[in-house]
Amino acid sequence: MDKRKVIDAYRRGFLTVRECGQILGVEERQLQSLLMLEEGKPACMPTSRRIGS
């Protein structure tokens, strides 16, 4: 699974931080670094394509 999609799912509230780390195979400190790196990037799914909106 693409790491950006996993991080996006975490940001949208579908995953806990622990689940996100487990899927990516990283520890919490590494995950925090990944989240900071991905912070400036756009979400994987544009808001106009959200399911259920």
URQUIGI-V371875 format. One record per run of one state. SS is the DSSP state (a for helix, b for strand, c for the rest). FROM is the first residue (numbers start at 1). LEN is the number of residues. Records with the same first field share a line. If there is no record, write none. Layout:
SS = FROM-LEN  FROM-LEN
This chain:
c = 1-2  12-5  25-3  39-8  50-4
a = 3-9  17-8  28-11  47-3
